[in-house]
Amino acid sequence: MPEITELTASTLEALTQQYRAIANNLANVSTPGFKRSRTLFQQVMDRAGQAGQVSATQKVEGRPAVDFSQGTLTASGSSLDLAIEGPGFFRLETPDGPRYTRNGRFRTNAERQLVDAAGRAVGGPIIVPAAVSPSSIRVARDGTVTAEGQRIGRLPVVSFDRPGDLLPVGECCYKAPADMPERDAEGFSVQQGFYEASNVSVVEELVGLITVTQMYEANLKGIRMEDEYTRSLLNVAMG
């Protein structure tokens, strides 16, 4: 009986984590560059669903994973909106070390540096000359940045051998573990005038929410039945 209780408690905790992940995904459905979270429990449910059944008492442990699948490239017309088509991340420089993102909605700061919405410099740094309007900036598919025909830098687009090990640090940014060095990305294309939309599917998340709710209710029902069974045993023992 204690093993069943422990299993049910573990399942309820996993379901709670999944609910939080779904809620966060839905809250960021319109956030450029956002990548949906998938808990280990979701992966188990996916496998079980493919097999034609889902267990309401599946013990699962592990930290959430990030789905780095490509989001839709959305045209904006802004010369400083940049999207990576294919693998890779933009590298940002911060006081806490490099951070990596797929959100390429950039701007220039007071020092004319190319930065993200939070003011973090795009690695380099890339500085737009004072006499040059941001609208005249051109970015080639390999990330080379020119202003009025003059090269002013190249966007650092990097990749990792194990992108699944990147750690979310908020604002669509990630940091790499100490044992996972970056390398120059290959097989990508930078698209100017576009940004990458969130890869969250509202329909898929709502279906997941319904499944989580049903499984949560099933586990609560199991707890109530177990409680009633225990009470019956006690009544027999004391009767």
C-alpha positions in Angstrom: 0.0 0.0 0.0 2.8 2.5 0.8 4.3 1.8 -2.6 1.0 2.7 -4.3 0.7 5.9 -2.3 4.3 6.9 -3.2 3.6 6.1 -6.9 0.4 8.2 -6.9 2.2 11.1 -5.1 5.0 11.0 -7.7 2.5 10.9 -10.5 0.6 13.9 -9.1 3.8 15.9 -8.8 4.7 15.0 -12.5 1.2 16.1 -13.6 1.6 19.4 -11.7 4.9 20.0 -13.5 3.3 19.2 -16.8 0.4 21.6 -16.1 2.9 24.4 -15.3 4.8 23.7 -18.5 1.6 23.9 -20.5 0.5 27.1 -18.8 3.9 28.7 -19.5 3.8 27.5 -23.1 0.4 29.1 -23.7 1.5 32.3 -22.0 4.3 32.6 -24.5 2.4 31.6 -27.7 3.1 35.1 -29.1 6.6 35.6 -27.8 9.2 35.7 -30.7 11.8 33.0 -30.4 10.1 31.2 -27.6 10.6 27.4 -27.4 8.0 25.2 -25.7 8.9 23.1 -22.7 8.2 19.4 -22.5 8.4 17.6 -19.3 9.7 14.0 -19.1 6.1 13.1 -18.2 4.9 14.6 -21.5 7.4 12.4 -23.4 6.1 9.3 -21.6 2.5 10.3 -22.5 3.5 10.8 -26.1 5.0 7.3 -26.2 2.1 5.8 -24.4 -0.3 7.6 -26.8 1.5 6.1 -29.8 1.1 2.7 -28.2 -2.7 3.3 -27.8 -2.8 3.7 -24.1 -1.9 6.2 -21.3 -1.3 5.0 -17.8 -2.8 7.2 -15.0 -0.1 5.9 -12.6 3.2 6.3 -14.4 6.1 7.3 -12.1 8.3 9.8 -13.9 11.2 11.9 -12.8 13.4 14.4 -14.6 13.8 18.0 -15.5 11.8 19.6 -18.3 13.2 19.5 -21.8 13.1 22.3 -24.4 11.7 21.6 -27.9 14.0 23.5 -30.2 12.0 22.8 -33.4 11.9 25.7 -35.8 9.1 28.3 -35.4 7.4 30.0 -38.3 9.4 32.9 -39.8 7.2 35.9 -39.8 7.8 38.9 -42.1 8.1 42.3 -40.3 9.9 44.5 -42.8 12.3 45.8 -40.1 16.0 45.7 -41.1 17.0 44.8 -37.5 14.6 41.8 -37.3 16.7 38.7 -38.0 15.7 35.1 -38.0 17.8 31.9 -38.2 16.5 29.4 -40.7 17.9 26.1 -39.7 20.1 25.2 -36.7 21.9 27.7 -34.5 21.6 30.4 -31.9 22.5 34.1 -31.8 25.2 34.7 -29.1 24.6 37.5 -26.7 27.2 39.0 -24.3 26.2 39.6 -20.7 27.9 40.3 -17.4 27.2 36.7 -16.5 28.8 35.3 -19.6 27.4 34.4 -23.1 23.8 33.6 -23.5 22.1 32.1 -26.6 18.8 32.9 -28.2 16.6 32.4 -31.3 14.9 35.7 -30.8 16.4 38.1 -33.3 14.3 41.2 -32.8 17.3 43.5 -32.4 17.8 47.3 -32.0 20.6 49.7 -31.5 21.4 51.2 -28.1 22.9 54.6 -27.2 26.4 53.4 -28.1 25.0 52.2 -31.5 25.6 48.6 -30.6 23.3 45.9 -31.9 21.4 44.6 -28.9 18.4 42.6 -28.0 15.2 43.9 -26.3 16.8 43.5 -22.9 19.9 45.5 -24.0 22.3 42.6 -24.3 24.9 43.1 -27.0 24.9 40.8 -29.9 28.4 39.1 -29.7 31.2 41.0 -31.4 30.0 43.7 -30.6 28.5 44.9 -33.8 28.5 48.8 -33.9 26.5 50.8 -36.4 28.4 53.9 -37.5 26.9 57.2 -36.3 26.1 58.5 -39.7 24.3 55.3 -40.8 20.6 54.7 -40.5 19.6 51.3 -39.2 17.3 51.0 -42.2 20.3 50.9 -44.5 21.9 48.0 -42.7 22.1 44.8 -44.8 22.6 41.3 -43.4 23.7 38.5 -45.7 22.5 34.9 -45.2 25.8 33.9 -43.6 25.3 36.7 -41.0 27.7 39.2 -42.5 26.5 42.8 -41.6 27.2 45.7 -43.9 26.3 49.4 -43.6 26.2 51.4 -46.9 28.4 48.8 -48.5 31.0 48.6 -45.7 31.4 45.5 -43.6 30.9 46.2 -39.9 30.8 42.7 -38.5 29.3 39.3 -38.6 26.5 37.9 -36.4 27.8 35.1 -34.2 25.6 32.2 -35.0 26.7 29.1 -33.0 25.5 25.6 -32.3 26.1 22.8 -29.8 26.6 19.1 -29.9 23.9 18.6 -27.3 21.4 21.5 -27.6 19.0 19.6 -25.3 21.4 20.3 -22.4 21.1 24.1 -22.7 19.7 25.6 -19.6 16.8 28.2 -19.8 17.6 31.4 -18.1 14.5 33.5 -19.0 13.6 35.9 -21.8 14.1 33.2 -24.5 17.7 32.8 -23.6 19.8 29.8 -22.6 23.2 29.2 -21.2 25.5 26.3 -21.9 27.0 23.9 -19.3 30.7 24.4 -18.7 31.5 21.1 -20.5 29.6 22.0 -23.7 31.6 24.5 -25.8 29.9 26.4 -28.6 31.0 26.0 -32.3 30.2 27.9 -35.5 26.8 26.8 -36.8 26.5 25.2 -40.2 23.6 24.8 -42.6 21.8 27.9 -41.4 20.6 31.0 -43.3 19.9 34.4 -41.6 16.7 36.0 -42.9 16.6 39.8 -42.7 13.2 41.4 -42.1 11.8 38.3 -40.4 11.6 37.1 -36.9 11.0 33.5 -35.7 7.6 33.1 -34.0 7.0 30.8 -31.0 6.9 27.1 -31.8 3.9 26.6 -29.4 0.8 25.0 -31.0 -2.3 26.2 -29.1 -4.3 23.2 -30.2 -1.6 20.7 -29.1 -1.2 22.4 -25.7 -5.0 22.4 -25.1 -5.2 18.7 -25.9 -2.3 18.2 -23.4 -4.1 20.2 -20.8 -7.3 18.1 -21.1 -5.2 14.9 -20.8 -3.4 16.2 -17.7 -6.7 17.2 -16.1 -8.2 13.8 -16.8 -5.2 11.9 -15.4 -5.1 14.2 -12.3 -8.7 13.4 -11.6 -8.1 9.7 -12.1 -5.2 9.8 -9.6 -7.3 11.7 -7.0 -10.1 9.1 -7.5 -7.5 6.4 -6.8 -6.4 8.1 -3.6 -10.0 8.3 -2.4 -10.6 4.6 -3.2 -7.4 3.7 -1.3 -8.5 5.8 1.7 -11.9 4.0 1.7 -10.1 0.7 1.5 -7.9 1.6 4.4 -10.8 2.7 6.5 -12.6 -0.6 5.8 -9.6 -2.6 7.0 -9.4 -0.5 10.2 -13.1 -1.0 10.8 -12.7 -4.8 10.4 -9.6 -4.8 12.6 -11.3 -2.8 15.4 -14.7 -4.5 15.0 
